[in-house]
Amino acid sequence: MNIIEAVKDRHLFKPYLADKNGSLSTWARWMTCLRVIYGLPIRKPWQKRLIRQCTGRNPDKLNPEGYNRVLLLCGRRSGKSKIAGLIGAFESSLSGREEVCSPGEIPCVTITSPTRDQSAIIKSYLRAALGSPLLDETVVDEAKKRPSFELANGVHVRVLTGDFRTVRGYSQLAVVCDEICFFGTTEESKVKSDTELIRSIKPSLLTTQGRLICVSSKYWEKGWAFGQWKRHFGKDSSRVLVWDATSRTMNPTLSEEDIQAEIDEDPESARSEYLNVWRTDVAAWLPREAIEPCVVFGRTELIRKPNISYRAFVDVSGGRSDDAALAISHKADSKTVLDCVRRWKAPFSPQVVVADMVDVLKSYQLRHVTGDNYSAEWVAESFRKLGISYVKSDKNKSQIYLELLPRICSGEVELLDDDVLIKQLCGLERRCRSGGKDIVDHAPGAKDDVANAAAGAIVFGSKGHFQPGFIIRDRFNGGRTLRNRVLWGEFAKSHRATF
């Protein structure tokens, strides 16, 4: 039984795809895509037009045996994740590939993505595809919180994060890589390199002749997926199938008016998300080659020295998912030197972290610190209770990064030899927004807490005097405490002796 027959069978996958009226009509275009992947006959003229549109190939020259290497580049809400789940369900239950495994081998169908939570989405779809009464009986070992389950034929369905080390050693019947365009967009973690991940997966598919199905919407012109698109799209002789389609091409039920409204609001982002266009407004903030000359290799921290005026910047989060970071710098002739970088990994107690930060600040004889303009009020209050004045920056994160850029390029900065700092700086992205305004931020799914703290310490420390901004000051009037925000310049004039 082939996959199309299984989809049309009401005892197998039809309940998974059919609408409330039992119709599969809205999935007709995806059925054509499945025919191409599995080498099934293509007869209707509209199917051939769709194939030419989405693959750039001559539909009469497709590989009659199908394709074991597939890259599905389709817009958001096009149904690609649900189809990936269907392919995983078919390969694990009905393909018969497990029979080629030798005694002792554990046949696997693996789902991987940049994060475990993303992988769990396709696992949920795969399990739903096995939800018909006939197929549900094949699931023999399943626990709700486990990231894997086992079928009666011995196949293990596994969810793994996109680490090239964790996917090695398995005998794979099929591997589904979700959000493949969002691997390799940041150097936050080298182990999540898209290229290394695919290189580690391919040997595990050789003996089973299993399928590698990579799905994603497009992001920027970088990484494994973009390289595959350039190399194989529109090439009749290629053994790699690239299916490139907009959201509405594959899911005609989407509202054209809603998509147009998204495009009107944010053209670059929406064109990438729904029209499936590679983003041209995203570029690396600075390449590693520009950052590394500023790194003093082997220097991890500098202790406080007398007669030096230090400046500090903090990035404090709520402690649940984002890290917290503190950086300290000083001005030395024509250069700004980064003296200290500390990082607190989430999850943590914010009050404990603030107390730790205060200890570090006082060790450098600092009595004030600057922080993110968007930080919560409790941050300023927590520092104030421990004797540190918290000054909110008058610059947002993007402005700080954009001011840091020329200082790095001109060699006016000495950075610490800190892997997290360097990777986060290398992973920053620069985007152009409406009106030509540049925005600098981390890539989706990445972090920049350490980079933000270091950039703030350097930019404000390079000025040679206390940074502008405002502090939260309490004053007393008739037994009441009145709180207002006071420009630092005004506060410093009246409190010069204190600091």
Steps between C-alpha positions, in 0.01 A plus 500: 500500500640841403455821698220640278296182540557517875382863510181411314427202728252587774657235724848653469588866442183647355358603841825692561472723191131504411282798591178467701319395183749221433656682202871510413460775239693766692801265510501429125817703439683329781388165357676602178813579697483157665468339157825665394681402820393135468530469121129446435330576166422861407227518238290814539606822325444712811731272698774544242458878509525494879816288487665734252406798716620351830810311385612687188530159332354331196224277644569243229860457619438426865674202660251209468639351823431814698739695723666406826632851562223761516500868596150645546527880503144621549343806661347511847168321552542314172462159669861389463538385863183290478626340178838435663316324782308293243822396326650401837190295584504321164873425518472363854190285451444406135822544300645161595851648523550351846540158336845592368635547853716217628436323835581733786453820300231736622322661204416865571301786358649817642364853524749778564493878503682793665315435827328203658172693523501557123569131440206413723265674255572254218505211748147603595398502133665161443320350797169648380554340159522167678172575678261297286373186681703269276829687539454595864530133592852496358624738774612262775726707727407859565530727801351847495811689611755294311642645180470165320268202449523154347290320239413132481739455206791603724539850359585771752374853434740743667515874560853640514631853519707618205837402643720312252633287787159369611386369159798272445492123537137431408365295209261751349201411284427872458610828655285812505690825560262780587582872462823414320548862388531602864801281568831671438359852514692567820828397658333484840562125499738329263341159568182625328670553167263398220785373282648281774155367587426386143850357465442290813156380388582379148707189594216371719269494195731311264417140591125559515488737199288713728366845422637827630214751505599858585221755540499872569385838390781706352712730709821661381751420231732294714542144621443148372144553375589805291796311352278205407242732342763668285658170398193285430192712430404477135759229421331209322789262560540571872435221750389758757143626469440862598132595523465879521149644549311788658254446782191535281644281223490203736213612719236682293274533805717784635355847462675710238375815676653392833835429338494835318429674829810334648705614200375856534599504867849350461593434134833321545390271780163410343651439155735251659234337717216470247641566152802284585765745383855495632547799726719777366462727801695267730878500512767415750575793730874429484694196380726311738801627304421854612438411865790265575779763456348686798516191723796485740548124492554340839353798686183391678472775764694798635505576871429849626788747503514825698450838334291354218142605438286198411160482330249215522200384300252225586242297311261360760213267411215349695702181543272249325649469151741787431846517653626797700834669441728766645797668330755752628740715295736795525653755266876465440643768270343447158349159582212373708594187692249235604604391849233258614209303357276288720206286388219337699326225307123464523310389697605698806368713784514865384556628855795265550652603167466870579673439834784319321529785251519753784789306654689518170422870457623585849820303441573757226389777741201581280192656653295536184415283202321555170243258364257436221244771434224235496582338833227462759466732797595224744853501354568860604338437837708186564828677427401806704424288808857366484661841467542520122341773289341353188504728195277415207681540171384773265593271209324183398684180420523563126646847551764359733601230250514751216726728708723205590550397137739782390698462823565133424577566135757768594661282767407733787376212717671225700267203550537213743570149376148376576341243266142595582570870446672444166234260371218732599669797331558292185138385504344846502288592200450841344163567339367798312152607604252743350646846451850353464549462875751229592412250773765276657391197701568132550375240253173316575551252782841643594610718792703819533497571874879495538552693176249764610667551837848518347389738226335729753806504726729580207283766336431689822847434641663645187357844575734550790226634729182361646249405236183698438168361605272531797478348844206428725524737801290502813421826675293555811219749538276510803569138590433378145758358266485655155682318223606670181747448221787748507750557223838372615675828415275687740537235770879491468534874555331481839653167605855529369654429837300179542643346187 
